[in-house]
């Protein structure tokens, strides 16, 4: 079984863990922003 998670799913999953949600969710958002910018370029 293979799991293909989107950045949003990963970020959303970590928001249930307050101790790590800030840094990990922010890192995921930053990666997604960069990915989207690269796709639009």
N, C-alpha and C positions, 0 to 999 in steps of 0.2 A: 504494500500500500504506500502510495507516494503522496506527500503533503505539499501542495503548492500554496504558500501563504503570500498574500499581498502585503505591502508595507502597512496599509491601513489595518489589516487584520492583526499583524504583529503588534502594532502600536496599541490597538484596542485591547488586545489580550493583556498587555502589560499594565494597562490603566487600573486593573483590579488589584495590583500590588503597589500601594502608595509609596513604599520605601524606595522603589526603583522606577516608578512610572515616569517621574519627571525627566530624568536624564535619558532613559531609553526611548520614551515616546518622542521627546524632542529630537533625538538623533534620528529616529525613523522619519519624522516629519521633514527634517533637513535633507535626508537622503531622497525622499519622495519629491521635494521641491526641486532638487538638482536634477533628478531623473526626468521630471516633467519638463523642466527648462531645456534639457538636452534634446528631448523628443520634439519640442516645438522649434528648436533652432534649425 
